[in-house]
């Protein structure tokens, strides 16, 4: 991540994968909570049900070694359904 933690509060969807940010990074997780108050969705992907999972709108437990396939599926869905910020992608990626 190259931007500041505070930028998370401006997100409309946050993916936490393989981390229990609520427990291990409480200061940065406050910005996730702030984004959720503004309507953001939190997706937590972790083999264990954690405090982050409890706060998530969507929780999914993956088996070891399936995380890349899961991300590939998410990317495919996002592109096919135009669920990305086109102006940002064109200008900054």
C-alpha positions in Angstrom: 0.0 0.0 0.0 1.5 3.3 -1.0 -1.1 5.7 0.3 -1.8 6.7 3.9 -4.1 4.6 6.2 -6.5 7.5 6.5 -7.4 7.1 2.8 -9.2 3.8 3.7 -12.1 5.9 5.1 -12.8 7.0 1.6 -13.2 3.4 0.3 -16.5 1.9 -0.7 -15.3 -1.7 -0.5 -12.4 -3.1 1.6 -10.9 -6.5 1.2 -8.9 -7.9 4.2 -7.3 -11.2 3.2 -5.3 -13.4 5.6 -5.1 -10.8 8.3 -7.0 -10.0 11.5 -6.6 -6.3 11.1 -9.3 -5.5 13.8 -7.1 -7.3 16.4 -3.6 -6.7 15.1 -3.9 -3.2 13.7 -6.6 -1.4 15.7 -5.4 2.1 14.9 -5.6 1.5 11.1 -8.8 -0.5 11.5 -10.6 2.6 12.9 -10.5 3.9 9.3 -12.2 0.7 8.1 -14.9 1.3 10.7 -15.2 4.9 9.5 -15.6 3.8 5.9 -18.3 1.3 7.0 -20.2 4.1 8.7 -20.2 5.8 5.3 -21.6 2.7 3.6 -18.5 0.8 2.7 -18.6 -3.0 2.5 -16.0 -5.1 4.3 -15.0 -8.4 2.8 -12.8 -10.7 5.0 -11.1 -13.7 3.6 -9.3 -15.9 6.2 -9.3 -19.6 7.1 -10.0 -18.5 10.7 -13.1 -16.7 12.0 -11.6 -13.7 13.7 -12.7 -10.3 15.1 -12.3 -8.8 11.6 -14.5 -11.6 10.3 -17.2 -10.7 12.9 -17.3 -7.1 11.6 -17.3 -8.1 7.9 -20.3 -7.8 5.7 -19.0 -10.8 3.8 -16.8 -13.5 5.3 -15.3 -16.5 3.5 -13.0 -19.1 4.7 -10.6 -20.4 2.1 -8.4 -23.5 2.2 -4.7 -23.1 1.9 -3.5 -22.5 -1.6 -6.8 -21.2 -3.0 -6.3 -17.5 -2.4 -4.9 -16.7 -5.8 -7.8 -18.5 -7.5 -10.2 -16.5 -5.3 -8.6 -13.2 -6.2 -8.7 -14.2 -9.9 -12.4 -14.9 -9.6 -13.0 -11.5 -7.9 -11.1 -9.7 -10.6 -13.0 -11.5 -13.3 -16.3 -10.5 -11.7 -15.3 -6.9 -11.1 -14.2 -6.5 -14.8 -17.2 -8.3 -16.3 -19.7 -6.3 -14.2 -17.8 -3.0 -14.5 -17.6 -2.7 -10.7 -14.5 -0.6 -10.8 -13.8 3.2 -10.8 -13.0 3.6 -14.5 -11.5 7.1 -14.3 -9.1 6.0 -11.5 -8.0 2.9 -13.4 -7.4 4.9 -16.6 -5.5 7.6 -14.8 -3.5 5.8 -12.2 -2.9 2.2 -13.1 
